[in-house]
Amino acid sequence: MTQGVKKTRQAGLGMTTGAMFIAWTLGLVGVVMLILGGATAAALVILAAAILQAGAMIAEAIYRSRS
């Protein structure tokens, strides 16, 4: 495997890790919003976090299956 391909794969995994971090942050913000009383907004933020987390997990699974 060439060095360029290795760097590209590492960058792809880094973006997946970043997406997971953003998803967890959104999830925590949603929980805080829920506690403070914004039920509808909190539900939308938590839903966005769940979708982002699922996408990141799928991308990581695809990445690992190819390596």
C-alpha positions in Angstrom: 0.0 0.0 0.0 1.4 3.4 -0.9 2.0 6.2 1.5 -0.7 8.3 -0.1 -3.4 5.7 0.4 -2.4 5.2 4.0 -2.6 9.0 4.7 -6.0 9.1 2.9 -7.4 6.3 5.0 -6.0 7.9 8.2 -7.7 11.2 7.3 -11.0 9.4 6.7 -10.9 7.7 10.1 -10.0 11.1 11.7 -13.1 12.6 10.1 -15.2 9.8 11.5 -13.7 10.4 15.0 -14.5 14.1 14.6 -18.1 13.3 13.6 -18.5 11.1 16.6 -17.2 13.8 18.9 -19.7 16.3 17.4 -22.5 13.8 17.8 -21.7 13.3 21.5 -21.5 17.0 22.0 -24.8 17.5 20.3 -26.3 14.8 22.4 -25.1 16.4 25.6 -26.5 19.8 24.5 -29.8 18.1 23.8 -29.9 16.6 27.3 -29.2 19.9 28.9 -31.9 21.6 26.8 -34.3 18.8 27.8 -33.5 19.4 31.5 -34.0 23.2 31.1 -37.4 22.7 29.5 -37.0 23.0 25.7 -38.5 19.6 24.9 -39.1 20.0 21.1 -35.7 21.6 20.4 -34.0 19.1 22.6 -35.6 16.2 20.8 -34.5 17.6 17.4 -30.9 18.1 18.7 -30.8 14.6 20.1 -32.2 13.2 16.9 -29.5 15.0 14.9 -26.9 13.6 17.2 -28.2 10.1 16.8 -28.2 10.3 13.0 -24.7 11.7 12.9 -23.4 9.0 15.3 -25.0 6.3 13.2 -23.4 7.7 10.1 -20.0 7.9 11.7 -20.3 4.3 13.0 -21.3 3.0 9.5 -18.4 4.9 7.9 -16.0 3.4 10.5 -17.3 -0.1 9.8 -16.8 0.4 6.1 -13.3 1.7 6.7 -12.3 -1.2 8.9 -13.8 -3.8 6.5 -11.6 -2.5 3.7 -8.3 -2.5 5.7 
